[in-house]
C-alpha cells in the first residue's frame, strides 16, 4: 500500500467511525451498535495484516541482503 493509499484509507476509516459513533449516540438502534463493533473488528484485522506485510517485507529484504553477500563471497572465492 502506498503512502497516499494509506492516508486515504485512514481518512475514510476515521470518517466512517466518527459518523457511525455519531449515529449510535443519536439512536438506540442495536444494528448501529453492531456496525461499530464490526468496524472495530475490520480495523483491527487490517492493522494486523499491515503489520504482517511489513514483517514479510523486512524478512525478504534481509534474505536478499544475505543472498547478495553470499553471491559476492562466492564470486571472490572463484
NORGILIN-V641656 format. One record per backbone hydrogen bond with DSSP energy under -1.0 kcal/mol. CO is the residue of the C=O (numbers start at 1). NH is the residue of the N-H. E is the energy in kcal/mol with one decimal. If there is no record, write none. Layout:
CO_NH_E / CO_NH_E
This chain:
2_6_-2.6 / 3_7_-2.5 / 4_8_-2.3 / 5_9_-2.9 / 6_10_-2.9 / 7_11_-2.4 / 8_12_-2.6 / 9_13_-2.7 / 10_14_-2.4 / 11_15_-2.4 / 12_16_-2.7 / 13_17_-2.6 / 14_18_-2.8 / 15_19_-2.5 / 16_20_-2.6 / 17_21_-2.4 / 18_22_-2.2 / 19_23_-2.5 / 20_24_-2.8 / 21_25_-2.5 / 22_26_-1.5 / 23_27_-1.0 / 29_33_-1.3 / 30_34_-2.0 / 31_35_-1.9 / 32_36_-1.9 / 33_37_-1.8 / 34_38_-2.7 / 35_39_-2.8 / 36_40_-2.1 / 37_41_-2.4 / 38_42_-2.6 / 39_43_-2.4 / 40_44_-2.4 / 41_45_-2.4 / 42_46_-2.6 / 43_47_-2.3 / 44_48_-2.2 / 45_49_-2.4 / 46_50_-2.4 / 47_51_-2.2 / 48_52_-2.6 / 49_53_-2.5 / 50_54_-2.4 / 51_55_-2.4 / 52_56_-2.3 / 53_57_-2.3 / 54_58_-2.4 / 55_59_-2.4 / 56_60_-2.7 / 57_61_-2.5 / 58_62_-2.4 / 59_63_-2.5 / 60_64_-2.4 / 61_65_-2.4 / 62_66_-2.4 / 63_67_-2.5 / 64_68_-2.6 / 65_69_-2.4 / 66_70_-2.5 / 67_71_-2.7 / 68_72_-2.3 / 69_73_-2.5 / 70_74_-2.4 / 71_75_-2.4 / 72_76_-2.1 / 73_77_-1.7 / 74_78_-1.6
